[in-house]
Amino acid sequence: MTNLPEPNAQPMPPLPVPPGPAPRVAKLALASLVLGVPGIVIPLLGPAAFVCATMALRRIHHHPSLTGRKLAITGMLCGLLGSVTAILLALGLYFVVGPIGQDSRRISRIIAQELKYFDYKMQVLADYLATTHPDGKYLVITYGQSSYNADRFDAIQSALKPLNIVKIHELPVPAKTDPDPLTAQAFDQAIADHPGCTIVISTVGLPMDYSQMAYWRRPADQRPKLVLVDAFLYDRKSALQEGTILAAVLYRPDAEYKPNEPMPDDRDAAFHKR
């Protein structure tokens, strides 16, 4: 005989379920918001905010105890906006700064090439004078050495080493607002300060007021010969014919200036090209 429960007996209450972990905000969601809001103004933070938001949404999906979905979405939107801005800025820098950098390199290459042309020109002139006037005592008139023309000044010194250079007379480098220091008076004074020189090499040509130079009024046998580099002869071609101007190095009138065309490696070929 079995014991049956009484008809009016109450069922046993269910056992209490232990509470689950308390919900908490995902740290990556907070990080996406912290990075995303300033990322609108600082575009470099945008991609980081977007990545943090993506990872936060993935973790929230797999872990119900994590909250912060709205924070992550907000951070994602801000990060996306910052990322787009960063991409646009990068494209702008590529299309604006890139060509500027290319132009800068091109200008530097042209300057270096023109300096090489000048160096070759001075070398050819020095070789000519060393051959035709080996006993000459030379005075060089040029602009003084400065950061602006240091390479050109060095080229002059190096090229003229075969000659007996008594003195390199340095004129002040002209400033933009100051008058040109190359005047008839300054040219005459440089010659007067070195009476023992028999040949004057001027790498700065003749002064604009050349006609006022006392040099022209001196007897021919009492004035040094002139060698002019890159000078306008003006109306002094007769001085070239009579030998007062011993030599002049000028640009060829038929030469075409093509800065993008490479110069010849051979010195004499480069000289005759210009």
C-alpha distance (Angstrom), angle and dihedral (degrees) to the residues before:
residue distance angle dihedral
M1 . . .
T2 3.85 . .
N3 3.79 130.7 .
L4 3.79 110.0 -114.5
P5 3.80 121.9 -164.2
E6 3.69 115.6 -104.7
P7 3.76 113.1 -100.9
N8 3.83 94.3 -118.9
A9 3.86 96.2 48.2
Q10 3.91 115.1 128.3
P11 3.90 119.4 -123.9
M12 3.79 118.8 -110.2
P13 3.86 112.6 -93.6
P14 3.88 116.1 -114.2
L15 3.75 117.7 -96.0
P16 3.85 113.8 -102.6
V17 3.83 115.2 -99.8
P18 3.83 113.6 -130.5
P19 3.84 112.1 -116.1
G20 3.85 117.5 -101.8
P21 3.79 124.5 -125.5
A22 3.79 115.4 -65.1
P23 3.81 114.2 -103.9
R24 3.81 115.0 -101.9
V25 3.79 135.4 -173.4
A26 3.79 115.1 -103.2
K27 3.79 110.1 -112.1
L28 3.82 92.0 -141.7
A29 3.82 88.9 56.6
L30 3.79 89.7 55.9
A31 3.81 90.7 44.9
S32 3.81 91.4 51.9
L33 3.79 90.4 53.4
V34 3.80 93.6 45.0
L35 3.81 90.4 51.1
G36 3.79 97.7 35.9
V37 3.81 100.9 55.9
P38 3.84 95.9 53.9
G39 3.80 87.4 35.8
I40 3.80 88.3 74.7
V41 3.82 87.8 66.4
I42 3.81 97.2 28.2
P43 3.81 102.0 45.4
L44 3.80 94.3 -168.6
L45 3.83 89.0 71.3
G46 3.81 92.3 54.8
P47 3.82 98.7 80.9
A48 3.81 91.5 47.3
A49 3.82 91.1 51.4
F50 3.81 91.2 49.1
V51 3.83 92.1 51.5
C52 3.82 92.5 47.5
A53 3.81 91.6 49.5
T54 3.82 92.4 50.0
M55 3.79 92.1 50.9
A56 3.82 91.4 45.6
L57 3.83 93.5 53.5
R58 3.79 90.2 49.2
R59 3.81 92.4 52.2
I60 3.79 93.0 45.0
H61 3.80 89.4 52.9
H62 3.82 92.9 52.9
H63 3.82 96.9 38.6
P64 3.85 113.3 50.8
S65 3.79 90.5 -169.3
L66 3.81 90.3 67.6
T67 3.80 120.4 87.0
G68 3.79 133.3 -178.6
R69 3.78 100.3 95.7
K70 3.81 92.6 140.7
L71 3.80 91.1 47.5
A72 3.80 90.6 51.8
I73 3.82 92.7 48.2
T74 3.81 90.7 49.6
G75 3.81 90.8 48.2
M76 3.80 90.0 47.7
L77 3.80 92.8 53.0
C78 3.80 92.1 47.3
G79 3.81 90.7 45.7
L80 3.79 91.2 49.0
L81 3.79 90.5 52.3
G82 3.81 91.0 48.3
S83 3.82 91.1 47.6
V84 3.81 91.8 52.7
T85 3.81 89.6 49.1
A86 3.82 90.4 49.7
I87 3.80 91.2 51.3
L88 3.81 91.7 49.4
L89 3.80 90.9 49.1
A90 3.79 91.2 49.2
L91 3.80 91.0 50.9
G92 3.80 90.2 47.6
L93 3.79 91.7 51.7
Y94 3.81 90.7 48.0
F95 3.79 94.5 52.0
V96 3.82 96.4 38.2
V97 3.81 108.0 31.3
G98 3.81 93.4 34.1
P99 3.82 95.4 63.6
I100 3.81 90.2 42.3
G101 3.79 89.8 55.4
Q102 3.80 90.5 48.0
D103 3.81 90.8 50.0
S104 3.79 90.3 49.2
R105 3.81 91.6 52.8
R106 3.80 90.5 45.9
I107 3.82 91.8 51.7
S108 3.81 91.1 48.3
R109 3.81 90.1 51.1
I110 3.82 92.0 49.8
I111 3.82 91.8 48.8
A112 3.81 91.0 50.2
Q113 3.80 91.0 48.5
E114 3.82 93.1 49.1
L115 3.80 89.6 49.9
K116 3.81 88.6 53.1
Y117 3.80 90.6 51.2
F118 3.81 89.1 51.4
D119 3.80 91.7 47.9
Y120 3.81 91.6 51.9
K121 3.79 90.3 47.1
M122 3.80 92.4 54.2
Q123 3.81 91.4 46.0
V124 3.80 92.6 53.2
L125 3.81 90.5 47.4
A126 3.80 92.2 49.2
D127 3.81 92.0 49.6
Y128 3.82 90.4 49.8
L129 3.81 93.2 50.2
A130 3.81 93.1 43.6
T131 3.82 88.5 54.8
T132 3.80 99.8 41.9
H133 3.84 100.4 32.5
P134 3.81 107.4 22.6
D135 3.83 92.7 155.1
G136 3.79 95.3 51.9
K137 3.80 121.1 126.0
Y138 3.76 105.3 -141.1
L139 3.79 132.8 -149.8
V140 3.80 114.3 -168.3
I141 3.81 119.0 -155.1
T142 3.79 113.3 -164.4
Y143 3.77 142.0 135.9
G144 3.79 113.9 -79.3
Q145 3.77 122.7 -99.1
S146 3.78 115.2 -88.0
S147 3.79 139.5 148.9
Y148 3.79 87.1 -90.6
N149 3.81 97.4 58.5
A150 3.81 104.8 14.9
D151 3.83 93.6 123.0
R152 3.81 92.4 48.7
F153 3.81 91.7 48.1
D154 3.81 91.0 50.4
A155 3.82 90.1 49.5
I156 3.82 90.2 54.0
Q157 3.80 92.9 49.9
S158 3.79 93.6 46.4
A159 3.81 96.4 45.7
L160 3.82 95.3 48.1
K161 3.81 95.7 51.7
P162 3.85 92.7 106.0
L163 3.83 89.4 62.5
N164 3.79 130.0 78.4
I165 3.80 97.0 -109.1
V166 3.81 109.7 -169.4
K167 3.79 95.4 -179.9
I168 3.79 142.0 -7.8
H169 3.79 104.4 -143.8
E170 3.80 108.2 -154.4
L171 3.78 118.6 -153.1
P172 3.81 117.6 -156.7
V173 3.79 112.0 -91.5
P174 3.82 105.2 -106.6
A175 3.79 116.4 -115.6
K176 3.77 123.1 -143.3
T177 3.81 94.3 -107.3
D178 3.82 99.0 32.8
P179 3.80 124.6 85.2
D180 3.78 117.6 -102.2
P181 3.83 109.2 -87.3
L182 3.81 89.2 -146.5
T183 3.80 100.4 96.3
A184 3.80 133.7 147.0
Q185 3.80 89.5 -106.0
A186 3.82 93.1 50.6
F187 3.83 91.5 47.9
D188 3.82 92.2 49.8
Q189 3.81 91.4 46.5
A190 3.80 92.9 52.2
I191 3.82 89.9 53.8
A192 3.82 92.7 44.4
D193 3.82 91.2 52.0
H194 3.82 90.6 58.8
P195 3.81 107.4 40.2
G196 3.81 93.2 162.7
C197 3.82 93.3 65.8
T198 3.79 115.8 103.2
I199 3.83 99.1 -173.2
V200 3.81 128.5 38.6
I201 3.80 118.6 -156.9
S202 3.80 111.3 -161.6
T203 3.80 114.2 -168.0
V204 3.83 88.7 179.9
G205 3.81 96.7 56.7
L206 3.78 121.3 -135.7
P207 3.81 126.0 -33.8
M208 3.78 119.0 -101.4
D209 3.82 89.6 -113.4
Y210 3.81 91.0 48.6
S211 3.82 92.0 139.9
Q212 3.80 89.2 67.3
M213 3.81 93.6 57.6
A214 3.80 113.2 122.9
Y215 3.78 85.7 -145.7
W216 3.81 91.8 81.9
R217 3.82 92.1 54.7
R218 3.77 94.9 54.7
P219 3.82 118.5 97.3
A220 3.79 111.7 -90.7
D221 3.80 92.9 -118.3
Q222 3.83 91.6 52.3
R223 3.76 100.6 53.7
P224 3.81 128.7 73.0
K225 3.76 121.1 -113.7
L226 3.79 118.5 -101.9
V227 3.80 128.9 -127.6
L228 3.80 112.3 -171.0
V229 3.80 127.7 -162.3
D230 3.81 119.9 -160.6
A231 3.79 91.3 -13.2
F232 3.77 133.8 150.9
L233 3.78 107.2 -126.0
Y234 3.80 92.0 -157.2
D235 3.81 106.1 -179.2
R236 3.81 94.2 -21.0
K237 3.79 98.0 96.2
S238 3.80 88.2 112.0
A239 3.81 87.9 61.2
L240 3.80 87.4 56.7
Q241 3.78 91.2 50.6
E242 3.80 94.9 48.3
G243 3.83 92.7 47.1
T244 3.80 99.8 -110.2
I245 3.78 86.1 116.1
L246 3.77 99.4 50.4
A247 3.81 96.3 -170.2
A248 3.78 139.7 -10.8
V249 3.79 128.0 -162.4
L250 3.79 110.7 -153.1
Y251 3.76 136.5 165.8
R252 3.78 113.5 -95.8
P253 3.82 108.8 -104.4
D254 3.80 91.2 -140.2
A255 3.81 94.9 47.5
E256 3.79 115.5 115.6
Y257 3.78 118.1 -139.6
K258 3.79 106.5 -131.1
P259 3.82 108.1 165.2
N260 3.80 93.1 179.8
E261 3.78 92.6 55.1
P262 3.82 113.3 92.6
M263 3.78 115.7 -117.6
P264 3.82 121.0 -119.3
D265 3.78 116.0 -93.3
D266 3.79 91.7 -137.4
R267 3.81 112.3 86.4
D268 3.80 97.5 -141.7
A269 3.81 92.2 45.4
A270 3.80 90.4 52.3
F271 3.81 90.7 47.8
H272 3.79 94.5 51.6
K273 3.80 91.9 44.7
R274 3.79 90.3 66.1
